[in-house]
Structure formats: structure tokens, C-alpha cells
Amino acid sequence: DMGREALLGWTQRIRHMDGHIVEVTNNSPTRPFQKIMVAGEGMPLRADPASFGDLYITVEVHFPPQLAEAQRGAIAEAFPEGPRRVEL
């Protein structure tokens, strides 16, 4: 479930351009359009083609279009209402 993964963490295997598999893990809540850097998995460096730059991944988070009443209750219980935000 993607909503659950966005809150609790996830691991995703990605096939790189050269065919090898890169495993990306995020163990904290994921924000929509969060950028994750994977060191050494980017493009070859011009000055040293045997070395590689970093790969940057932009994460897209999908939330369910609607929630069942039980799901709403579970979320409300897990995240109690805090103080109201001050008007900006």
C-alpha cells in the first residue's frame, strides 16, 4: 500500500540505464516530490570515466482518492489534532 509506504518507509529496485539493479530505500516519511540521492550511481564523470556521479531520484507519492471510515479513524487516532496553525 503506497500510503502506508509513504509514512513508514519503503525499498524499491530500479533498473539502471546500463541494466544493473539499484536498490533505493527510504526509512522515514516520504514527502511528495522528495529528492533522494544515490551516491556513485549517476553518469560517468567526464574527467574520469571510471568514476560516477550521483543519481538523483524524485519520488512521486500517490494518496488514495478516498478513505473508509475505519481508515479515517485509525489515522485520526495515530495523529491526534495539534494546536491550530496561525493564519499566514
Backbone as ProteinMPNN parsed JSONL, in Angstrom:
{"seq_chain_A": "DMGREALLGWTQRIRHMDGHIVEVTNNSPTRPFQKIMVAGEGMPLRADPASFGDLYITVEVHFPPQLAEAQRGAIAEAFPEGPRRVEL", "coords_chain_A": {"N_chain_A": [[0.845, -1.184, 0.0], [0.685, 2.1, -1.013], [0.252, 4.531, 0.437], [0.782, 3.749, 3.031], [3.483, 3.014, 2.784], [4.552, 5.525, 2.164], [4.435, 6.777, 4.609], [5.745, 5.009, 6.434], [8.065, 3.991, 5.294], [10.078, 2.499, 2.649], [11.349, 0.224, 0.115], [12.754, 0.125, -3.064], [13.472, -1.427, -6.103], [15.361, -0.474, -8.874], [15.864, -0.527, -12.327], [18.824, 0.315, -13.794], [20.207, 2.492, -16.385], [22.253, 1.05, -17.658], [21.5, -1.504, -17.161], [22.017, -2.761, -14.698], [20.834, -3.388, -11.332], [19.603, -1.062, -9.034], [19.112, -0.598, -5.672], [16.928, 1.257, -3.802], [16.265, 2.768, -0.74], [14.106, 4.166, 1.686], [13.673, 5.061, 4.911], [12.093, 6.73, 6.355], [9.298, 9.057, 6.7], [7.999, 9.931, 3.499], [8.004, 12.732, 1.454], [5.854, 14.312, -0.968], [7.335, 14.616, -4.144], [9.882, 14.516, -3.133], [13.429, 14.529, -3.201], [15.872, 12.083, -3.66], [19.18, 11.099, -3.142], [21.49, 8.936, -4.622], [24.541, 7.858, -4.035], [27.292, 7.634, -6.282], [25.955, 6.341, -8.379], [25.283, 7.719, -10.631], [25.84, 9.44, -13.77], [28.823, 8.752, -15.759], [31.871, 10.412, -14.872], [33.222, 13.163, -16.625], [35.956, 13.887, -16.513], [37.058, 11.592, -15.436], [36.202, 8.77, -16.548], [35.928, 6.278, -15.304], [34.891, 6.762, -12.886], [31.865, 7.667, -11.151], [29.142, 9.976, -10.994], [26.525, 11.219, -8.821], [23.254, 9.786, -8.51], [20.103, 11.187, -8.816], [16.886, 10.933, -7.588], [13.5, 11.63, -8.015], [10.726, 11.417, -6.009], [7.433, 10.353, -6.398], [4.469, 10.638, -4.693], [1.563, 8.84, -4.16], [-1.621, 9.297, -2.973], [-4.501, 7.707, -1.561], [-7.654, 8.099, -3.271], [-9.903, 8.262, -1.678], [-10.963, 7.553, 1.71], [-11.933, 4.852, 3.816], [-14.259, 4.867, 6.555], [-13.217, 3.581, 8.825], [-10.487, 3.687, 8.252], [-10.059, 6.447, 8.312], [-10.598, 6.924, 11.027], [-8.496, 5.446, 12.212], [-6.263, 6.882, 11.319], [-6.78, 9.38, 12.471], [-6.557, 8.673, 15.144], [-3.886, 7.868, 15.273], [-2.604, 10.23, 14.66], [-3.084, 12.641, 16.579], [-5.052, 15.644, 16.831], [-3.337, 18.666, 16.688], [-2.204, 21.89, 17.963], [-3.923, 24.689, 16.555], [-2.996, 26.138, 13.422], [-1.398, 29.263, 12.971], [-2.766, 31.991, 11.275], [-1.487, 32.862, 8.11]], "CA_chain_A": [[0.0, 0.0, 0.0], [1.57, 3.245, -1.192], [0.097, 5.488, 1.519], [1.492, 3.179, 4.176], [4.905, 3.131, 2.488], [4.934, 6.931, 2.232], [4.585, 7.133, 6.019], [6.584, 4.105, 7.22], [9.309, 3.673, 4.601], [9.948, 1.61, 1.504], [12.517, -0.159, -0.678], [12.368, -0.051, -4.465], [14.554, -1.807, -7.013], [15.27, 0.287, -10.123], [16.81, -0.962, -13.359], [19.635, 1.442, -14.255], [20.331, 2.563, -17.84], [23.154, 0.004, -18.155], [20.892, -2.799, -16.884], [22.17, -3.278, -13.334], [19.75, -3.03, -10.417], [19.932, -0.182, -7.918], [18.087, -0.69, -4.638], [16.769, 2.533, -3.103], [15.484, 2.597, 0.48], [13.825, 5.342, 2.498], [13.1, 4.544, 6.15], [11.364, 7.785, 7.055], [8.18, 9.523, 5.868], [8.372, 10.465, 2.195], [7.216, 13.883, 1.021], [5.659, 14.362, -2.415], [8.412, 15.208, -4.94], [11.14, 14.472, -2.39], [14.571, 14.09, -3.993], [16.754, 11.155, -2.954], [20.45, 10.976, -3.829], [22.165, 7.646, -4.504], [25.938, 8.16, -4.342], [28.047, 6.774, -7.183], [25.115, 5.633, -9.358], [24.913, 8.644, -11.699], [26.555, 9.363, -15.042], [30.286, 8.748, -15.635], [32.469, 11.738, -14.809], [33.956, 13.488, -17.857], [37.393, 13.882, -16.236], [37.457, 10.241, -15.043], [35.062, 7.918, -16.923], [35.806, 5.109, -14.438], [34.178, 7.222, -11.69], [30.493, 8.047, -11.448], [28.5, 10.981, -10.157], [25.4, 10.762, -8.015], [21.949, 9.645, -9.145], [19.045, 11.855, -8.058], [15.57, 10.368, -7.876], [12.375, 12.397, -7.481], [9.7, 10.461, -5.602], [6.046, 10.786, -6.529], [3.651, 9.968, -3.685], [0.143, 8.746, -4.509], [-2.511, 9.076, -1.844], [-5.773, 7.14, -2.03], [-8.635, 9.144, -3.572], [-10.848, 8.358, -0.565], [-10.68, 6.659, 2.825], [-13.067, 4.269, 4.535], [-14.426, 5.482, 7.874], [-12.273, 2.931, 9.745], [-9.158, 4.23, 7.953], [-10.043, 7.831, 8.829], [-10.489, 6.819, 12.478], [-7.147, 4.984, 12.561], [-5.338, 8.0, 11.081], [-7.055, 10.392, 13.499], [-6.027, 8.159, 16.41], [-2.424, 7.859, 15.184], [-2.132, 11.609, 14.578], [-4.056, 13.5, 17.265], [-5.078, 17.034, 16.382], [-2.434, 19.54, 17.438], [-2.673, 23.273, 18.029], [-4.29, 25.299, 15.262], [-1.962, 26.963, 12.797], [-1.634, 30.698, 12.951], [-3.038, 32.468, 9.92], [-0.297, 33.465, 7.476]], "C_chain_A": [[0.882, 1.237, 0.0], [1.454, 4.278, -0.084], [0.844, 5.031, 2.756], [2.995, 3.322, 3.985], [5.378, 4.576, 2.598], [5.159, 7.363, 3.675], [5.648, 6.306, 6.739], [7.915, 3.756, 6.577], [9.098, 2.629, 3.521], [11.327, 1.267, 0.941], [12.023, -0.409, -2.088], [13.607, -0.416, -5.274], [14.314, -1.118, -8.347], [16.302, -0.26, -11.099], [17.499, 0.274, -13.931], [19.738, 1.388, -15.776], [21.231, 1.457, -18.41], [22.667, -1.405, -17.807], [21.067, -3.313, -15.467], [21.058, -2.716, -12.442], [20.293, -2.161, -9.285], [18.781, -0.301, -6.923], [18.084, 0.609, -3.843], [15.843, 2.3, -1.913], [15.298, 3.936, 1.164], [13.087, 4.845, 3.736], [12.35, 5.594, 6.952], [10.192, 8.23, 6.178], [8.685, 10.199, 4.591], [7.431, 11.596, 1.821], [6.978, 13.804, -0.49], [6.79, 15.155, -3.075], [9.726, 15.328, -4.17], [12.238, 13.972, -3.321], [15.47, 13.224, -3.112], [18.015, 11.0, -3.79], [21.042, 9.596, -3.561], [23.604, 7.862, -4.978], [26.548, 7.131, -5.289], [27.251, 6.034, -8.232], [24.684, 6.531, -10.519], [25.723, 8.406, -12.966], [28.064, 9.324, -14.801], [30.804, 10.189, -15.62], [33.322, 11.98, -16.055], [35.466, 13.374, -17.636], [37.921, 12.485, -15.906], [36.305, 9.281, -15.316], [34.905, 6.644, -16.092], [35.081, 5.458, -13.142], [32.797, 7.734, -12.094], [29.996, 9.111, -10.48], [27.349, 10.363, -9.383], [24.115, 10.718, -8.843], [20.923, 10.32, -8.25], [17.703, 11.34, -8.538], [14.52, 11.271, -7.242], [11.234, 11.425, -7.237], [8.321, 11.09, -5.768], [5.213, 9.965, -5.552], [2.196, 10.003, -4.133], [-0.659, 8.466, -3.242], [-3.812, 8.496, -2.368], [-6.784, 8.259, -2.272], [-9.684, 9.316, -2.474], [-10.466, 7.331, 0.503], [-11.973, 6.107, 3.393], [-13.115, 4.905, 5.92], [-13.45, 4.883, 8.891], [-10.846, 3.454, 9.521], [-9.025, 5.652, 8.496], [-9.874, 7.818, 10.351], [-9.101, 6.404, 12.925], [-6.124, 6.103, 12.379], [-5.529, 9.071, 12.146], [-6.49, 9.958, 14.851], [-4.496, 8.204, 16.412], [-1.84, 9.268, 15.192], [-3.148, 12.522, 15.256], [-3.932, 14.942, 16.787], [-4.207, 17.883, 17.288], [-3.005, 20.947, 17.508], [-2.97, 23.808, 16.63], [-3.133, 26.135, 14.735], [-2.369, 28.419, 12.847], [-1.847, 31.118, 11.5], [-1.792, 33.145, 9.362], [-0.612, 34.794, 6.86]], "O_chain_A": [[1.719, 1.415, 0.884], [2.466, 4.857, 0.31], [1.468, 5.837, 3.447], [3.706, 3.706, 4.913], [6.485, 4.829, 3.074], [5.993, 8.231, 3.935], [6.38, 6.842, 7.571], [8.813, 3.266, 7.261], [8.067, 1.958, 3.482], [12.326, 1.92, 1.244], [11.004, -1.068, -2.293], [14.657, 0.213, -5.142], [13.211, -1.164, -8.891], [17.469, -0.437, -10.748], [16.849, 1.164, -14.48], [19.402, 0.376, -16.392], [20.996, 0.982, -19.521], [23.339, -2.388, -18.119], [20.34, -4.218, -15.056], [20.432, -1.705, -12.763], [21.306, -2.482, -8.664], [17.618, -0.126, -7.285], [19.104, 1.012, -3.283], [14.772, 1.711, -2.055], [16.222, 4.748, 1.218], [12.002, 4.274, 3.628], [12.008, 5.361, 8.112], [10.104, 7.817, 5.021], [9.669, 10.939, 4.608], [6.21, 11.441, 1.865], [7.822, 13.279, -1.216], [7.152, 16.236, -2.611], [10.581, 16.144, -4.515], [12.0, 13.085, -4.141], [15.786, 13.58, -1.977], [17.941, 10.792, -5.001], [21.09, 9.143, -2.417], [23.855, 8.027, -6.172], [26.353, 5.925, -5.131], [27.801, 5.176, -8.922], [23.817, 6.151, -11.306], [26.225, 7.308, -13.201], [28.541, 9.8, -13.771], [30.243, 11.069, -16.273], [34.061, 11.095, -16.485], [36.176, 12.825, -18.479], [39.111, 12.222, -16.081], [35.512, 9.002, -14.417], [33.863, 5.992, -16.161], [34.698, 4.567, -12.383], [32.587, 8.175, -13.224], [30.378, 9.142, -9.31], [27.218, 9.141, -9.303], [23.925, 11.517, -9.76], [20.878, 10.052, -7.049], [17.419, 11.315, -9.736], [14.633, 11.636, -6.072], [10.821, 10.698, -8.14], [8.079, 12.216, -5.333], [5.25, 8.735, -5.582], [1.661, 11.066, -4.447], [-0.389, 7.498, -2.53], [-4.192, 8.767, -3.507], [-6.775, 9.262, -1.559], [-10.286, 10.382, -2.348], [-9.744, 6.371, 0.234], [-12.986, 6.804, 3.447], [-12.108, 5.426, 6.399], [-12.914, 5.607, 9.73], [-10.091, 3.642, 10.475], [-7.996, 6.011, 9.069], [-9.102, 8.603, 10.9], [-8.577, 6.939, 13.902], [-5.217, 6.253, 13.198], [-4.553, 9.611, 12.667], [-6.001, 10.789, 15.616], [-3.882, 8.535, 17.426], [-0.725, 9.483, 15.667], [-3.987, 13.118, 14.58], [-2.858, 15.395, 16.393], [-4.327, 17.825, 18.512], [-4.162, 21.169, 17.151], [-2.334, 23.415, 15.652], [-2.392, 26.754, 15.498], [-3.552, 28.752, 12.772], [-1.158, 30.629, 10.604], [-1.124, 33.908, 10.061], [0.27, 35.435, 6.288]]}, "name": "protein", "num_of_chains": 1, "seq": "DMGREALLGWTQRIRHMDGHIVEVTNNSPTRPFQKIMVAGEGMPLRADPASFGDLYITVEVHFPPQLAEAQRGAIAEAFPEGPRRVEL"}
